[in-house]
Amino acid sequence: MSTQPRRSRVVAVTGASGRIGRATARAFAASRTRVVLMADRDSRPLEGEGLRRAAEEVRATGGTAVVLPLDVGDPTAVAAAVDRVEAEVGPIDVWVNAPADRAASDGAMGPADRQHLSEVGYLGSVYTTKAVLAPMIERDRGTVVQVSRAEAGRCAEDGPDGPGTARAIEGFHGSLLGELGRLRSRVHLTIVPVTAPEPEGTARAVVAAVDDDPWT
């Protein structure tokens, strides 16, 4: 029997500058996890500040924080980010797609901006999930979590496009479940609804969903 210690878990969180993403990162950090924090810092200064605070909170909680600015709407950048994390941090055990905080942005946004945010919310989930599934399927292990606003669509912070984006992500999720079933893969996909209004409840639900996966 091997006496080698089990390596620490690698968890990647998109939308890590927002309230839900930060709460999720803190929740995983409590088990001294290596947490990769991702958000579009370069084009959104407020997200850069959120990433900095998220990294501080992860370290204060006992985890290891790795900050990786990422525009999830850019499929080339997403693929490169997955490759970089796998090479420099370690095999990704858990990938969490957390939603952006809409309330902080709505005041300065017009209809076209809100439409763009909605599209990126869906396409970002598609691009990131497809990219990280490739190495997970090869290893036959790992968990991808989509945090959905479907149950929180009545919240003012979500805006009118929240439920529509959530339904699109759920459709994508269902198609992937069918494909993984055909492959007999042990990779785990799950959707966790937002628990409004406090983000800690959602974060606890994300951690619980991952801990229920015996292969992660």
C-alpha distance (Angstrom), angle and dihedral (degrees) to the residues before:
residue distance angle dihedral
M1 . . .
S2 3.81 . .
T3 3.80 117.9 .
Q4 3.81 92.5 -164.6
P5 3.84 110.8 125.3
R6 3.79 115.9 -116.1
R7 3.79 110.8 -103.3
S8 3.77 117.6 -114.0
R9 3.79 115.5 -95.2
V10 3.80 119.4 -99.7
V11 3.81 113.4 -139.8
A12 3.82 123.0 -178.6
V13 3.81 119.0 -160.3
T14 3.80 123.8 -169.5
G15 3.80 118.3 -160.5
A16 3.81 85.0 34.8
S17 3.80 93.0 153.0
G18 3.81 92.0 64.0
R19 3.78 129.3 81.8
I20 3.80 96.3 -101.4
G21 3.80 94.1 42.6
R22 3.80 92.6 48.9
A23 3.79 93.0 46.6
T24 3.81 89.8 49.7
A25 3.80 91.7 49.5
R26 3.82 90.5 50.5
A27 3.79 91.5 48.8
F28 3.79 92.6 54.1
A29 3.82 92.3 42.2
A30 3.79 89.5 62.3
S31 3.82 87.7 75.3
R32 3.84 90.3 51.3
T33 3.77 92.6 -105.3
R34 3.80 125.5 166.4
V35 3.80 102.1 -113.8
V36 3.81 122.2 -163.3
L37 3.80 109.1 -154.4
M38 3.80 116.6 -155.1
A39 3.81 133.6 -178.2
D40 3.79 138.1 132.9
R41 3.81 96.0 -87.1
D42 3.79 96.6 155.1
S43 3.82 97.8 61.5
R44 3.83 98.5 28.6
P45 3.84 114.2 50.9
L46 3.82 93.3 -168.0
E47 3.79 89.4 58.5
G48 3.81 89.1 53.1
E49 3.80 89.7 57.4
G50 3.80 89.8 46.5
L51 3.82 91.0 52.6
R52 3.79 91.2 50.6
R53 3.79 91.7 51.5
A54 3.80 91.6 45.0
A55 3.81 90.8 54.0
E56 3.81 91.0 50.1
E57 3.81 91.1 50.0
V58 3.81 93.3 48.8
R59 3.80 91.7 51.1
A60 3.80 92.3 45.5
T61 3.81 89.2 52.7
G62 3.80 92.4 53.3
G63 3.80 102.2 -98.8
T64 3.79 131.6 116.2
A65 3.81 114.2 -109.2
V66 3.80 124.5 -151.5
V67 3.82 115.0 -176.5
L68 3.80 116.0 -150.7
P69 3.84 117.3 172.4
L70 3.79 108.8 -142.8
D71 3.79 138.5 172.1
V72 3.81 100.8 -148.4
G73 3.81 89.4 -163.5
D74 3.82 89.9 69.4
P75 3.83 109.0 78.7
T76 3.80 93.3 -166.2
A77 3.80 91.8 53.0
V78 3.81 90.7 46.0
A79 3.81 92.9 53.3
A80 3.81 90.5 47.6
A81 3.82 91.1 49.4
V82 3.80 92.7 52.7
D83 3.81 90.7 49.3
R84 3.80 91.0 48.4
V85 3.80 94.6 50.2
E86 3.80 91.7 47.3
A87 3.81 91.3 50.1
E88 3.81 100.9 39.3
V89 3.82 105.9 28.0
G90 3.79 104.6 23.6
P91 3.80 142.2 -99.5
I92 3.80 109.1 -31.9
D93 3.80 110.0 -115.7
V94 3.81 98.1 176.3
W95 3.79 132.1 21.7
V96 3.82 118.1 -169.3
N97 3.80 122.3 -168.8
A98 3.80 103.3 -158.0
P99 3.83 119.9 -173.9
A100 3.78 122.5 -112.2
D101 3.79 120.8 -109.7
R102 3.79 104.0 -101.8
A103 3.79 96.7 -176.2
A104 3.80 93.5 67.0
S105 3.79 91.4 53.6
D106 3.80 105.3 36.7
G107 3.81 97.0 83.6
A108 3.80 93.0 63.6
M109 3.80 97.0 36.8
G110 3.77 131.3 95.9
P111 3.83 127.4 -158.4
A112 3.82 92.9 -85.6
D113 3.81 90.8 51.8
R114 3.80 92.0 50.1
Q115 3.80 90.3 49.0
H116 3.79 89.6 51.1
L117 3.80 91.1 50.0
S118 3.79 90.5 51.1
E119 3.80 92.4 49.6
V120 3.79 92.3 48.1
G121 3.80 89.4 48.9
Y122 3.80 89.6 59.4
L123 3.80 100.3 33.7
G124 3.80 91.5 44.6
S125 3.80 89.5 57.5
V126 3.80 90.5 48.3
Y127 3.82 95.5 47.5
T128 3.79 96.0 44.6
T129 3.79 95.6 43.5
K130 3.79 93.5 49.3
A131 3.79 91.7 47.6
V132 3.79 96.9 49.2
L133 3.81 94.9 40.6
A134 3.80 91.4 66.3
P135 3.83 96.3 68.0
M136 3.80 92.3 34.3
I137 3.81 92.3 54.8
E138 3.80 90.1 47.4
R139 3.83 89.7 54.1
D140 3.83 91.4 38.3
R141 3.80 91.9 -133.1
G142 3.80 141.0 82.9
T143 3.79 140.9 86.5
V144 3.80 131.5 -114.1
V145 3.80 117.3 -163.7
Q146 3.80 124.3 -164.3
V147 3.80 111.7 -161.9
S148 3.80 104.3 -148.6
R149 3.79 129.5 -159.1
A150 3.80 91.7 -157.9
E151 3.81 92.1 110.4
A152 3.80 92.7 43.9
G153 3.78 99.0 48.7
R154 3.79 91.8 120.1
C155 3.80 92.0 61.7
A156 3.78 114.1 108.0
E157 3.81 92.2 -134.3
D158 3.78 92.5 62.6
G159 3.78 97.6 60.6
P160 3.80 124.1 -151.0
D161 3.81 94.2 -64.1
G162 3.83 96.3 59.3
P163 3.83 99.5 90.5
G164 3.83 93.1 41.8
T165 3.78 92.3 54.3
A166 3.80 89.9 46.2
R167 3.82 91.9 53.3
A168 3.80 91.0 50.0
I169 3.81 90.7 51.5
E170 3.80 90.5 48.5
G171 3.81 90.4 53.8
F172 3.80 90.8 50.6
H173 3.81 89.8 47.1
G174 3.79 91.6 53.1
S175 3.80 93.0 51.9
L176 3.80 90.8 51.3
L177 3.80 92.0 50.3
G178 3.79 88.7 56.6
E179 3.80 92.0 50.1
L180 3.81 93.3 48.3
G181 3.79 88.8 49.4
R182 3.78 91.1 55.2
L183 3.81 89.4 49.8
R184 3.82 91.2 48.0
S185 3.79 86.0 -130.8
R186 3.79 123.0 171.4
V187 3.81 91.4 -148.7
H188 3.79 108.2 123.3
L189 3.82 125.1 -137.2
T190 3.77 122.8 -173.2
I191 3.81 141.8 165.2
V192 3.80 120.5 -141.0
P193 3.83 117.6 -165.7
V194 3.79 119.8 -134.1
T195 3.78 113.4 -101.2
A196 3.81 103.9 -145.1
P197 2.95 138.5 -116.6
E198 3.82 103.5 7.2
P199 3.83 117.9 51.1
E200 3.80 96.7 -148.9
G201 3.80 92.0 74.2
T202 3.79 91.0 55.1
A203 3.81 90.6 46.6
R204 3.80 91.4 52.9
A205 3.80 89.9 50.0
V206 3.81 90.7 52.0
V207 3.81 92.4 51.2
A208 3.81 91.0 46.4
A209 3.81 91.5 51.4
V210 3.79 90.6 52.3
D211 3.80 94.2 44.6
D212 3.80 89.3 53.2
D213 3.82 88.3 62.7
P214 3.83 106.7 91.2
W215 3.81 92.3 -159.2
T216 3.81 97.5 57.5
